[in-house]
Amino acid sequence: MSVSELGGAGRRSPLLAVDVVGALNVVGTLLMYLSLAVLLPAGFAIGYGEPVWPFLASGAITGGVAALVTYATRGDHRLGVREGFLVVALTWLAAAAFGALPYILSGDPQVDRPVDAFFEGMSGFSTTGGSVIAHVEALPRSLAIWRQFTQWLGGIGIIVLALAVLPRLRVGGRQLLEHEMPGPEIETLSTRIRDTARRVWVLYIGLGFLIDRPGSDRPAEWVVLLFLVVFMTPLQAAGEEYFFRGWILQNVGSWFKRPMLSLIVGTAVSATAFSAAHGSPDPWILGSLAVFAISCCLLTWRTGGLEAAIAIHAVNNIAAFATVLNFGGWEEAFIGGDTKGDPLQFALDAAVQVIAFALIWWQAKRVGLDPWFRPTGTTGVS
């Protein structure tokens, strides 16, 4: 008998009347998504030249354990209010343990003991403000970012939990949202709880970005630069895509009769021109640009237009510019002759591009776009 069958058999036991196995399945699913949070401090660790493995190892351990729990407890579970309370309690305990892993693996003397690390993780995700760290300024910058990021996630995370559990619990989740959001009644905000949570997320992220903290490294003209980034970057991305994927890819491809040869040669020429146009001779930077260009070329071919390439280009550039505006380093945001890369940066850039490419490719297949579509010719009038 499988674990899921045991859970099904004991779903409504006289003693507890709680589907523990079903609750564990939901907790495992939530932790798989939460394990991706380590990517942010990992990026800062790369930027500041600090060890990145504590964050990647923490994410791998948490994601692996969560995947095993989800697989072992799979099945048809009927979850209700009791299971909802259990999911909330177990998730906060598991999230605190996950938040403690980077502290333990980093070996920092202030938080390397498991008890101290768990306290710091629980303090972050519960946003209590308590800390065992006596000298925050002595922490590695990436570890300090992780500490702040857990607090940021904890401030809004209860809504994410409610939305994630909502489809499985068949309960409104409205009580959780009302306790999290003081002020007007939910009915005055939105008739749908998902819409309300999304609006709160947008407000939460927006305020977190716009409030200029003391000692910030933002440039003095960051408001003007933000306006230019949001409104001008999509136009810049569209212009590059029209030239490199619209004009070069199609014109070079028109030299060949065979479609696949046309795609391969056109992509090679377009990617080479795109990489060289940015001016950096560094091989890792050239490699990152080439991967991005190849991805855009294949998406242009697969979708039959430039829309997907323009969208991914604009999102990439806006995210990069917005990050340096928020955390400093605007002068280093542009690729030039002095820009240097490294293998780890190349691997991360390539991984992000592959994920974005796969998602768009899957969506194109899902909606039924035919990559081999040939327009029907018109018949002349005699």
Protein Blocks (a to p, Z undefined) as FASTA:
>chain_A
ZZklmmmmmmmgfklopafklmmmmmmmmmmmmmmmmmmmmmmmmmnopafklmmmmmmm
mmmmmmmmmmmmgccddddfklmmmmmmmmmmmmmmmmmmmmmmnopaklmpfklmmmmm
mmmmnonopafbfblmlpcfklmmmmmmmmmmmmmmmmmmmmmmmmmnopgklmmmmmmm
gcjdfklmomcfklmmmmmmmmmmmmmmmpccehiabdfklmmmmmmmmmmmmmmmmmmm
mmmmmmmmmmmmmmpmblklmmmmmmmmmmmmmmmmnopabfklmmmmmmmmmmmmmmmm
mnopaklmmmmmmmmmmmmmmmmmmngoklmmpccfklccdfklmmmmmmmmmmmmmmmm
mmmmmnopafkbccddddddZZ
